[in-house]
């Protein structure tokens, strides 16, 4: 878990932030199929939603602070 979980959370956060800023800059046309950002947005949302953020951050925190290896679950 450790670094892999932290990297996954960071990449999800960064992807959502980048997607939001691109949408803010380009407006609604960024969601059209013509540009292709709709696929990026869909994929990053899917990955971030299928991996509960609060749960994963808690696991990463316990590992970083206590060295506690999380028990295997559907989300690890």
ABEGO torsion letter per residue (X at the ends): XEAAAAAAAAAAAAAAAAAAAAAAAAEAAAABAAAGAAAAAAAAAAAAAABBAAAAAAAAAAAAAAGBBBBBBAAX
